[in-house]
Structure formats: structure tokens, C-alpha cells
């Protein structure tokens, strides 16, 4: 299966404040993005899934990507 690039926007609870985030991730389907986001925020920020609000997920092209790591991996 071919991987796609997704741009994710949302908020997460940092202390008592909601912080906005925008991330770009690769996955084969949109459903996989949820698990990747929850796992990453849980690992890095030690927060539960309930503290992460995913507002928007959209598929983007390699040219639209702003993430240099995504571009480097995709150009192989």
C-alpha cells in the first residue's frame, strides 16, 4: 500500500491551557493518523487521549508539505 501525507490540526491540554498544534505525518489511511497522534502526544507530553482534540485531518501532496523530514523520507 502506498503511504500518503496528512496534515493534522488540533489542540492539546498543556497544564491548564489548550495549545494549538499542526503536524504532518505519513500513513496508508486516515484512520491510522488518530493512533499515531495519540501515541506521540502521550509519549512526549504524558497526556491521555482525552486531552488531545483533533480538529482537522487533510491529505496533502509532497509539494504542499512543510516538514523537511517528511520530504526527505518521501523522496527516497
PyMOL Python script that loads the backbone (N, CA, C, O; Angstrom):
from pymol import cmd

cmd.read_pdbstr("""\
ATOM      1  N   UNK A   1       0.829  -1.191   0.000  1.00  0.00           N
ATOM      2  CA  UNK A   1       0.000   0.000   0.000  1.00  0.00           C
ATOM      3  C   UNK A   1       0.868   1.247   0.000  1.00  0.00           C
ATOM      4  O   UNK A   1       1.914   1.293   0.647  1.00  0.00           O
ATOM      5  N   UNK A   2       0.434   2.223  -0.711  1.00  0.00           N
ATOM      6  CA  UNK A   2       1.181   3.471  -0.799  1.00  0.00           C
ATOM      7  C   UNK A   2       0.849   4.381   0.386  1.00  0.00           C
ATOM      8  O   UNK A   2      -0.310   4.515   0.780  1.00  0.00           O
ATOM      9  N   UNK A   3       1.886   4.999   0.939  1.00  0.00           N
ATOM     10  CA  UNK A   3       1.639   5.926   2.043  1.00  0.00           C
ATOM     11  C   UNK A   3       1.269   7.298   1.508  1.00  0.00           C
ATOM     12  O   UNK A   3       1.670   7.692   0.412  1.00  0.00           O
ATOM     13  N   UNK A   4       0.502   8.006   2.300  1.00  0.00           N
ATOM     14  CA  UNK A   4       0.051   9.351   1.959  1.00  0.00           C
ATOM     15  C   UNK A   4       0.543  10.295   3.044  1.00  0.00           C
ATOM     16  O   UNK A   4       0.903   9.867   4.141  1.00  0.00           O
ATOM     17  N   UNK A   5       0.554  11.578   2.728  1.00  0.00           N
ATOM     18  CA  UNK A   5       0.951  12.595   3.697  1.00  0.00           C
ATOM     19  C   UNK A   5      -0.315  13.297   4.182  1.00  0.00           C
ATOM     20  O   UNK A   5      -1.151  13.724   3.386  1.00  0.00           O
ATOM     21  N   UNK A   6      -0.436  13.405   5.499  1.00  0.00           N
ATOM     22  CA  UNK A   6      -1.600  14.056   6.092  1.00  0.00           C
ATOM     23  C   UNK A   6      -1.160  15.231   6.950  1.00  0.00           C
ATOM     24  O   UNK A   6      -0.142  15.166   7.639  1.00  0.00           O
ATOM     25  N   UNK A   7      -1.936  16.301   6.900  1.00  0.00           N
ATOM     26  CA  UNK A   7      -1.729  17.468   7.757  1.00  0.00           C
ATOM     27  C   UNK A   7      -2.816  17.433   8.821  1.00  0.00           C
ATOM     28  O   UNK A   7      -4.006  17.379   8.512  1.00  0.00           O
ATOM     29  N   UNK A   8      -2.387  17.463  10.085  1.00  0.00           N
ATOM     30  CA  UNK A   8      -3.314  17.356  11.206  1.00  0.00           C
ATOM     31  C   UNK A   8      -3.279  18.642  12.008  1.00  0.00           C
ATOM     32  O   UNK A   8      -2.206  19.157  12.322  1.00  0.00           O
ATOM     33  N   UNK A   9      -4.456  19.163  12.338  1.00  0.00           N
ATOM     34  CA  UNK A   9      -4.554  20.360  13.171  1.00  0.00           C
ATOM     35  C   UNK A   9      -5.455  20.050  14.355  1.00  0.00           C
ATOM     36  O   UNK A   9      -6.439  19.321  14.233  1.00  0.00           O
ATOM     37  N   UNK A  10      -5.103  20.616  15.498  1.00  0.00           N
ATOM     38  CA  UNK A  10      -5.906  20.384  16.679  1.00  0.00           C
ATOM     39  C   UNK A  10      -5.375  21.125  17.880  1.00  0.00           C
ATOM     40  O   UNK A  10      -4.616  22.086  17.758  1.00  0.00           O
ATOM     41  N   UNK A  11      -5.793  20.657  19.057  1.00  0.00           N
ATOM     42  CA  UNK A  11      -5.390  21.275  20.318  1.00  0.00           C
ATOM     43  C   UNK A  11      -5.055  20.161  21.302  1.00  0.00           C
ATOM     44  O   UNK A  11      -5.554  19.042  21.183  1.00  0.00           O
ATOM     45  N   UNK A  12      -4.203  20.479  22.277  1.00  0.00           N
ATOM     46  CA  UNK A  12      -3.954  19.544  23.362  1.00  0.00           C
ATOM     47  C   UNK A  12      -3.793  20.324  24.651  1.00  0.00           C
ATOM     48  O   UNK A  12      -3.404  21.491  24.644  1.00  0.00           O
ATOM     49  N   UNK A  13      -4.097  19.666  25.754  1.00  0.00           N
ATOM     50  CA  UNK A  13      -4.066  20.298  27.063  1.00  0.00           C
ATOM     51  C   UNK A  13      -2.650  20.261  27.614  1.00  0.00           C
ATOM     52  O   UNK A  13      -2.092  19.190  27.854  1.00  0.00           O
ATOM     53  N   UNK A  14      -2.076  21.441  27.812  1.00  0.00           N
ATOM     54  CA  UNK A  14      -0.743  21.580  28.399  1.00  0.00           C
ATOM     55  C   UNK A  14      -0.940  22.335  29.705  1.00  0.00           C
ATOM     56  O   UNK A  14      -1.135  23.551  29.708  1.00  0.00           O
ATOM     57  N   UNK A  15      -0.886  21.606  30.811  1.00  0.00           N
ATOM     58  CA  UNK A  15      -1.204  22.214  32.099  1.00  0.00           C
ATOM     59  C   UNK A  15      -2.690  22.508  32.142  1.00  0.00           C
ATOM     60  O   UNK A  15      -3.515  21.596  32.082  1.00  0.00           O
ATOM     61  N   UNK A  16      -3.024  23.773  32.246  1.00  0.00           N
ATOM     62  CA  UNK A  16      -4.438  24.156  32.259  1.00  0.00           C
ATOM     63  C   UNK A  16      -4.859  24.895  30.994  1.00  0.00           C
ATOM     64  O   UNK A  16      -5.988  25.377  30.903  1.00  0.00           O
ATOM     65  N   UNK A  17      -3.952  24.986  30.013  1.00  0.00           N
ATOM     66  CA  UNK A  17      -4.241  25.720  28.779  1.00  0.00           C
ATOM     67  C   UNK A  17      -4.259  24.783  27.584  1.00  0.00           C
ATOM     68  O   UNK A  17      -3.525  23.796  27.530  1.00  0.00           O
ATOM     69  N   UNK A  18      -5.121  25.117  26.621  1.00  0.00           N
ATOM     70  CA  UNK A  18      -5.145  24.389  25.358  1.00  0.00           C
ATOM     71  C   UNK A  18      -4.127  25.014  24.415  1.00  0.00           C
ATOM     72  O   UNK A  18      -4.129  26.227  24.207  1.00  0.00           O
ATOM     73  N   UNK A  19      -3.269  24.194  23.852  1.00  0.00           N
ATOM     74  CA  UNK A  19      -2.260  24.656  22.894  1.00  0.00           C
ATOM     75  C   UNK A  19      -2.628  24.105  21.519  1.00  0.00           C
ATOM     76  O   UNK A  19      -3.003  22.940  21.389  1.00  0.00           O
ATOM     77  N   UNK A  20      -2.518  24.948  20.495  1.00  0.00           N
ATOM     78  CA  UNK A  20      -2.776  24.534  19.117  1.00  0.00           C
ATOM     79  C   UNK A  20      -1.568  23.778  18.580  1.00  0.00           C
ATOM     80  O   UNK A  20      -0.430  24.046  18.965  1.00  0.00           O
ATOM     81  N   UNK A  21      -1.831  22.835  17.692  1.00  0.00           N
ATOM     82  CA  UNK A  21      -0.736  22.144  17.018  1.00  0.00           C
ATOM     83  C   UNK A  21      -1.103  21.888  15.562  1.00  0.00           C
ATOM     84  O   UNK A  21      -2.274  21.777  15.201  1.00  0.00           O
ATOM     85  N   UNK A  22      -0.072  21.799  14.749  1.00  0.00           N
ATOM     86  CA  UNK A  22      -0.180  21.377  13.362  1.00  0.00           C
ATOM     87  C   UNK A  22       0.960  20.404  13.123  1.00  0.00           C
ATOM     88  O   UNK A  22       2.120  20.724  13.386  1.00  0.00           O
ATOM     89  N   UNK A  23       0.642  19.234  12.633  1.00  0.00           N
ATOM     90  CA  UNK A  23       1.643  18.212  12.381  1.00  0.00           C
ATOM     91  C   UNK A  23       1.419  17.622  11.003  1.00  0.00           C
ATOM     92  O   UNK A  23       0.310  17.653  10.469  1.00  0.00           O
ATOM     93  N   UNK A  24       2.480  17.088  10.440  1.00  0.00           N
ATOM     94  CA  UNK A  24       2.388  16.340   9.198  1.00  0.00           C
ATOM     95  C   UNK A  24       2.923  14.944   9.469  1.00  0.00           C
ATOM     96  O   UNK A  24       4.005  14.778  10.031  1.00  0.00           O
ATOM     97  N   UNK A  25       2.151  13.942   9.062  1.00  0.00           N
ATOM     98  CA  UNK A  25       2.530  12.551   9.259  1.00  0.00           C
ATOM     99  C   UNK A  25       2.237  11.748   8.008  1.00  0.00           C
ATOM    100  O   UNK A  25       1.389  12.126   7.199  1.00  0.00           O
ATOM    101  N   UNK A  26       2.942  10.641   7.854  1.00  0.00           N
ATOM    102  CA  UNK A  26       2.684   9.716   6.755  1.00  0.00           C
ATOM    103  C   UNK A  26       1.931   8.514   7.291  1.00  0.00           C
ATOM    104  O   UNK A  26       2.222   8.016   8.378  1.00  0.00           O
ATOM    105  N   UNK A  27       0.954   8.052   6.510  1.00  0.00           N
ATOM    106  CA  UNK A  27       0.189   6.859   6.863  1.00  0.00           C
ATOM    107  C   UNK A  27      -0.460   6.312   5.592  1.00  0.00           C
ATOM    108  O   UNK A  27      -0.558   7.006   4.580  1.00  0.00           O
ATOM    109  N   UNK A  28      -0.899   5.064   5.666  1.00  0.00           N
ATOM    110  CA  UNK A  28      -1.561   4.485   4.499  1.00  0.00           C
ATOM    111  C   UNK A  28      -3.028   4.901   4.410  1.00  0.00           C
ATOM    112  O   UNK A  28      -3.601   4.961   3.322  1.00  0.00           O
ATOM    113  N   UNK A  29      -3.634   5.191   5.577  1.00  0.00           N
ATOM    114  CA  UNK A  29      -5.025   5.642   5.568  1.00  0.00           C
ATOM    115  C   UNK A  29      -5.249   6.610   6.729  1.00  0.00           C
ATOM    116  O   UNK A  29      -4.498   6.616   7.705  1.00  0.00           O
ATOM    117  N   UNK A  30      -6.283   7.418   6.608  1.00  0.00           N
ATOM    118  CA  UNK A  30      -6.583   8.463   7.594  1.00  0.00           C
ATOM    119  C   UNK A  30      -6.817   7.908   8.990  1.00  0.00           C
ATOM    120  O   UNK A  30      -6.439   8.545   9.973  1.00  0.00           O
ATOM    121  N   UNK A  31      -7.428   6.743   9.100  1.00  0.00           N
ATOM    122  CA  UNK A  31      -7.721   6.151  10.404  1.00  0.00           C
ATOM    123  C   UNK A  31      -6.449   5.903  11.219  1.00  0.00           C
ATOM    124  O   UNK A  31      -6.483   5.976  12.447  1.00  0.00           O
ATOM    125  N   UNK A  32      -5.341   5.616  10.559  1.00  0.00           N
ATOM    126  CA  UNK A  32      -4.069   5.364  11.251  1.00  0.00           C
ATOM    127  C   UNK A  32      -3.518   6.622  11.915  1.00  0.00           C
ATOM    128  O   UNK A  32      -2.757   6.535  12.878  1.00  0.00           O
ATOM    129  N   UNK A  33      -3.892   7.769  11.412  1.00  0.00           N
ATOM    130  CA  UNK A  33      -3.396   9.046  11.935  1.00  0.00           C
ATOM    131  C   UNK A  33      -3.815   9.240  13.385  1.00  0.00           C
ATOM    132  O   UNK A  33      -3.023   9.728  14.192  1.00  0.00           O
ATOM    133  N   UNK A  34      -5.031   8.873  13.728  1.00  0.00           N
ATOM    134  CA  UNK A  34      -5.512   9.053  15.100  1.00  0.00           C
ATOM    135  C   UNK A  34      -4.598   8.338  16.093  1.00  0.00           C
ATOM    136  O   UNK A  34      -4.184   8.922  17.094  1.00  0.00           O
ATOM    137  N   UNK A  35      -4.288   7.083  15.813  1.00  0.00           N
ATOM    138  CA  UNK A  35      -3.436   6.310  16.716  1.00  0.00           C
ATOM    139  C   UNK A  35      -2.038   6.924  16.802  1.00  0.00           C
ATOM    140  O   UNK A  35      -1.452   6.986  17.883  1.00  0.00           O
ATOM    141  N   UNK A  36      -1.510   7.371  15.677  1.00  0.00           N
ATOM    142  CA  UNK A  36      -0.173   7.976  15.679  1.00  0.00           C
ATOM    143  C   UNK A  36      -0.135   9.268  16.507  1.00  0.00           C
ATOM    144  O   UNK A  36       0.804   9.489  17.272  1.00  0.00           O
ATOM    145  N   UNK A  37      -1.136  10.101  16.356  1.00  0.00           N
ATOM    146  CA  UNK A  37      -1.189  11.363  17.108  1.00  0.00           C
ATOM    147  C   UNK A  37      -1.323  11.093  18.600  1.00  0.00           C
ATOM    148  O   UNK A  37      -0.570  11.642  19.405  1.00  0.00           O
ATOM    149  N   UNK A  38      -2.286  10.241  18.973  1.00  0.00           N
ATOM    150  CA  UNK A  38      -2.476   9.937  20.402  1.00  0.00           C
ATOM    151  C   UNK A  38      -1.219   9.332  21.008  1.00  0.00           C
ATOM    152  O   UNK A  38      -0.843   9.669  22.131  1.00  0.00           O
ATOM    153  N   UNK A  39      -0.585   8.460  20.288  1.00  0.00           N
ATOM    154  CA  UNK A  39       0.631   7.808  20.773  1.00  0.00           C
ATOM    155  C   UNK A  39       1.769   8.811  20.947  1.00  0.00           C
ATOM    156  O   UNK A  39       2.477   8.791  21.954  1.00  0.00           O
ATOM    157  N   UNK A  40       1.937   9.679  19.963  1.00  0.00           N
ATOM    158  CA  UNK A  40       3.012  10.672  20.024  1.00  0.00           C
ATOM    159  C   UNK A  40       2.821  11.664  21.170  1.00  0.00           C
ATOM    160  O   UNK A  40       3.767  11.955  21.903  1.00  0.00           O
ATOM    161  N   UNK A  41       1.612  12.179  21.326  1.00  0.00           N
ATOM    162  CA  UNK A  41       1.367  13.137  22.410  1.00  0.00           C
ATOM    163  C   UNK A  41       1.450  12.467  23.781  1.00  0.00           C
ATOM    164  O   UNK A  41       1.931  13.069  24.741  1.00  0.00           O
ATOM    165  N   UNK A  42       0.985  11.232  23.871  1.00  0.00           N
ATOM    166  CA  UNK A  42       1.098  10.503  25.128  1.00  0.00           C
ATOM    167  C   UNK A  42       2.547  10.270  25.501  1.00  0.00           C
ATOM    168  O   UNK A  42       2.918  10.386  26.669  1.00  0.00           O
ATOM    169  N   UNK A  43       3.360   9.945  24.527  1.00  0.00           N
ATOM    170  CA  UNK A  43       4.773   9.675  24.764  1.00  0.00           C
ATOM    171  C   UNK A  43       5.552  10.945  25.098  1.00  0.00           C
ATOM    172  O   UNK A  43       6.322  10.966  26.058  1.00  0.00           O
ATOM    173  N   UNK A  44       5.360  11.983  24.324  1.00  0.00           N
ATOM    174  CA  UNK A  44       6.138  13.215  24.502  1.00  0.00           C
ATOM    175  C   UNK A  44       5.647  14.096  25.646  1.00  0.00           C
ATOM    176  O   UNK A  44       6.449  14.703  26.355  1.00  0.00           O
ATOM    177  N   UNK A  45       4.326  14.165  25.824  1.00  0.00           N
ATOM    178  CA  UNK A  45       3.755  15.108  26.790  1.00  0.00           C
ATOM    179  C   UNK A  45       3.086  14.429  27.981  1.00  0.00           C
ATOM    180  O   UNK A  45       2.604  15.102  28.893  1.00  0.00           O
ATOM    181  N   UNK A  46       3.056  13.098  27.974  1.00  0.00           N
ATOM    182  CA  UNK A  46       2.455  12.325  29.068  1.00  0.00           C
ATOM    183  C   UNK A  46       1.010  12.742  29.340  1.00  0.00           C
ATOM    184  O   UNK A  46       0.611  12.964  30.483  1.00  0.00           O
ATOM    185  N   UNK A  47       0.238  12.841  28.251  1.00  0.00           N
ATOM    186  CA  UNK A  47      -1.176  13.190  28.383  1.00  0.00           C
ATOM    187  C   UNK A  47      -2.023  12.061  27.802  1.00  0.00           C
ATOM    188  O   UNK A  47      -1.553  11.281  26.974  1.00  0.00           O
ATOM    189  N   UNK A  48      -3.263  11.985  28.240  1.00  0.00           N
ATOM    190  CA  UNK A  48      -4.162  10.936  27.765  1.00  0.00           C
ATOM    191  C   UNK A  48      -4.829  11.351  26.451  1.00  0.00           C
ATOM    192  O   UNK A  48      -4.766  12.509  26.040  1.00  0.00           O
ATOM    193  N   UNK A  49      -5.456  10.394  25.821  1.00  0.00           N
ATOM    194  CA  UNK A  49      -6.150  10.644  24.549  1.00  0.00           C
ATOM    195  C   UNK A  49      -7.241  11.702  24.692  1.00  0.00           C
ATOM    196  O   UNK A  49      -7.497  12.469  23.764  1.00  0.00           O
ATOM    197  N   UNK A  50      -7.877  11.737  25.850  1.00  0.00           N
ATOM    198  CA  UNK A  50      -8.964  12.692  26.080  1.00  0.00           C
ATOM    199  C   UNK A  50      -8.457  14.139  26.102  1.00  0.00           C
ATOM    200  O   UNK A  50      -9.243  15.074  25.948  1.00  0.00           O
ATOM    201  N   UNK A  51      -7.161  14.322  26.293  1.00  0.00           N
ATOM    202  CA  UNK A  51      -6.584  15.669  26.351  1.00  0.00           C
ATOM    203  C   UNK A  51      -6.102  16.154  24.987  1.00  0.00           C
ATOM    204  O   UNK A  51      -5.543  17.246  24.878  1.00  0.00           O
ATOM    205  N   UNK A  52      -6.314  15.351  23.950  1.00  0.00           N
ATOM    206  CA  UNK A  52      -5.935  15.720  22.587  1.00  0.00           C
ATOM    207  C   UNK A  52      -7.201  15.856  21.757  1.00  0.00           C
ATOM    208  O   UNK A  52      -8.010  14.930  21.695  1.00  0.00           O
ATOM    209  N   UNK A  53      -7.374  17.002  21.123  1.00  0.00           N
ATOM    210  CA  UNK A  53      -8.535  17.250  20.268  1.00  0.00           C
ATOM    211  C   UNK A  53      -8.057  17.412  18.833  1.00  0.00           C
ATOM    212  O   UNK A  53      -7.412  18.404  18.495  1.00  0.00           O
ATOM    213  N   UNK A  54      -8.372  16.446  17.999  1.00  0.00           N
ATOM    214  CA  UNK A  54      -8.025  16.539  16.581  1.00  0.00           C
ATOM    215  C   UNK A  54      -9.175  17.247  15.884  1.00  0.00           C
ATOM    216  O   UNK A  54     -10.311  16.772  15.905  1.00  0.00           O
ATOM    217  N   UNK A  55      -8.878  18.387  15.266  1.00  0.00           N
ATOM    218  CA  UNK A  55      -9.926  19.198  14.636  1.00  0.00           C
ATOM    219  C   UNK A  55     -10.034  18.971  13.133  1.00  0.00           C
ATOM    220  O   UNK A  55     -11.123  19.034  12.563  1.00  0.00           O
ATOM    221  N   UNK A  56      -8.890  18.706  12.494  1.00  0.00           N
ATOM    222  CA  UNK A  56      -8.910  18.608  11.036  1.00  0.00           C
ATOM    223  C   UNK A  56      -7.774  17.705  10.567  1.00  0.00           C
ATOM    224  O   UNK A  56      -6.637  17.827  11.023  1.00  0.00           O
ATOM    225  N   UNK A  57      -8.096  16.803   9.656  1.00  0.00           N
ATOM    226  CA  UNK A  57      -7.092  15.971   9.000  1.00  0.00           C
ATOM    227  C   UNK A  57      -7.332  16.099   7.510  1.00  0.00           C
ATOM    228  O   UNK A  57      -8.443  15.884   7.026  1.00  0.00           O
ATOM    229  N   UNK A  58      -6.277  16.451   6.786  1.00  0.00           N
ATOM    230  CA  UNK A  58      -6.420  16.544   5.331  1.00  0.00           C
ATOM    231  C   UNK A  58      -5.203  15.937   4.654  1.00  0.00           C
ATOM    232  O   UNK A  58      -4.076  16.071   5.129  1.00  0.00           O
ATOM    233  N   UNK A  59      -5.450  15.274   3.546  1.00  0.00           N
ATOM    234  CA  UNK A  59      -4.361  14.710   2.762  1.00  0.00           C
ATOM    235  C   UNK A  59      -3.724  15.841   1.957  1.00  0.00           C
ATOM    236  O   UNK A  59      -4.421  16.656   1.353  1.00  0.00           O
ATOM    237  N   UNK A  60      -2.388  15.878   1.958  1.00  0.00           N
ATOM    238  CA  UNK A  60      -1.677  16.909   1.204  1.00  0.00           C
ATOM    239  C   UNK A  60      -0.648  16.240   0.291  1.00  0.00           C
ATOM    240  O   UNK A  60      -0.287  15.079   0.484  1.00  0.00           O
ATOM    241  N   UNK A  61      -0.192  16.985  -0.689  1.00  0.00           N
ATOM    242  CA  UNK A  61       0.828  16.476  -1.604  1.00  0.00           C
ATOM    243  C   UNK A  61       2.211  16.725  -1.022  1.00  0.00           C
ATOM    244  O   UNK A  61       2.366  17.496  -0.075  1.00  0.00           O
ATOM    245  N   UNK A  62       3.195  16.080  -1.581  1.00  0.00           N
ATOM    246  CA  UNK A  62       4.580  16.275  -1.147  1.00  0.00           C
ATOM    247  C   UNK A  62       4.997  17.731  -1.333  1.00  0.00           C
ATOM    248  O   UNK A  62       5.749  18.267  -0.519  1.00  0.00           O
ATOM    249  N   UNK A  63       4.521  18.366  -2.384  1.00  0.00           N
ATOM    250  CA  UNK A  63       4.853  19.767  -2.644  1.00  0.00           C
ATOM    251  C   UNK A  63       4.251  20.709  -1.602  1.00  0.00           C
ATOM    252  O   UNK A  63       4.820  21.764  -1.323  1.00  0.00           O
ATOM    253  N   UNK A  64       3.120  20.344  -1.031  1.00  0.00           N
ATOM    254  CA  UNK A  64       2.469  21.171  -0.009  1.00  0.00           C
ATOM    255  C   UNK A  64       3.095  20.994   1.374  1.00  0.00           C
ATOM    256  O   UNK A  64       2.902  21.831   2.256  1.00  0.00           O
ATOM    257  N   UNK A  65       3.828  19.931   1.559  1.00  0.00           N
ATOM    258  CA  UNK A  65       4.408  19.626   2.865  1.00  0.00           C
ATOM    259  C   UNK A  65       5.454  20.666   3.269  1.00  0.00           C
ATOM    260  O   UNK A  65       6.263  21.103   2.452  1.00  0.00           O
ATOM    261  N   UNK A  66       5.419  21.049   4.540  1.00  0.00           N
ATOM    262  CA  UNK A  66       6.382  21.994   5.099  1.00  0.00           C
ATOM    263  C   UNK A  66       7.430  21.281   5.960  1.00  0.00           C
ATOM    264  O   UNK A  66       8.416  21.892   6.371  1.00  0.00           O
ATOM    265  N   UNK A  67       7.217  19.999   6.230  1.00  0.00           N
ATOM    266  CA  UNK A  67       8.076  19.226   7.118  1.00  0.00           C
ATOM    267  C   UNK A  67       9.266  18.654   6.343  1.00  0.00           C
ATOM    268  O   UNK A  67       9.086  17.832   5.445  1.00  0.00           O
ATOM    269  N   UNK A  68      10.460  19.081   6.685  1.00  0.00           N
ATOM    270  CA  UNK A  68      11.656  18.646   5.959  1.00  0.00           C
ATOM    271  C   UNK A  68      11.910  17.147   6.125  1.00  0.00           C
ATOM    272  O   UNK A  68      12.441  16.514   5.212  1.00  0.00           O
ATOM    273  N   UNK A  69      11.546  16.574   7.262  1.00  0.00           N
ATOM    274  CA  UNK A  69      11.728  15.142   7.477  1.00  0.00           C
ATOM    275  C   UNK A  69      10.800  14.340   6.569  1.00  0.00           C
ATOM    276  O   UNK A  69      11.212  13.339   5.984  1.00  0.00           O
ATOM    277  N   UNK A  70       9.571  14.773   6.456  1.00  0.00           N
ATOM    278  CA  UNK A  70       8.605  14.102   5.558  1.00  0.00           C
ATOM    279  C   UNK A  70       9.123  14.158   4.130  1.00  0.00           C
ATOM    280  O   UNK A  70       9.077  13.156   3.416  1.00  0.00           O
ATOM    281  N   UNK A  71       9.613  15.312   3.707  1.00  0.00           N
ATOM    282  CA  UNK A  71      10.129  15.459   2.354  1.00  0.00           C
ATOM    283  C   UNK A  71      11.326  14.544   2.111  1.00  0.00           C
ATOM    284  O   UNK A  71      11.418  13.903   1.064  1.00  0.00           O
ATOM    285  N   UNK A  72      12.230  14.483   3.066  1.00  0.00           N
ATOM    286  CA  UNK A  72      13.426  13.648   2.925  1.00  0.00           C
ATOM    287  C   UNK A  72      13.053  12.166   2.820  1.00  0.00           C
ATOM    288  O   UNK A  72      13.610  11.438   1.998  1.00  0.00           O
ATOM    289  N   UNK A  73      12.122  11.732   3.645  1.00  0.00           N
ATOM    290  CA  UNK A  73      11.703  10.330   3.627  1.00  0.00           C
ATOM    291  C   UNK A  73      10.965  10.004   2.338  1.00  0.00           C
ATOM    292  O   UNK A  73      11.140   8.918   1.784  1.00  0.00           O
ATOM    293  N   UNK A  74      10.149  10.919   1.857  1.00  0.00           N
ATOM    294  CA  UNK A  74       9.321  10.675   0.676  1.00  0.00           C
ATOM    295  C   UNK A  74      10.106  10.704  -0.626  1.00  0.00           C
ATOM    296  O   UNK A  74       9.672  10.108  -1.611  1.00  0.00           O
ATOM    297  N   UNK A  75      11.218  11.361  -0.656  1.00  0.00           N
ATOM    298  CA  UNK A  75      11.983  11.492  -1.887  1.00  0.00           C
ATOM    299  C   UNK A  75      12.895  10.301  -2.156  1.00  0.00           C
ATOM    300  O   UNK A  75      13.571  10.259  -3.184  1.00  0.00           O
ATOM    301  N   UNK A  76      12.921   9.349  -1.256  1.00  0.00           N
ATOM    302  CA  UNK A  76      13.771   8.166  -1.458  1.00  0.00           C
ATOM    303  C   UNK A  76      13.221   7.268  -2.509  1.00  0.00           C
ATOM    304  O   UNK A  76      13.812   6.228  -2.803  1.00  0.00           O
TER     305      UNK A  76
END
""", "prot")
cmd.dss("prot")
cmd.show_as("cartoon", "prot")
cmd.util.cbc("prot")
cmd.orient("prot")
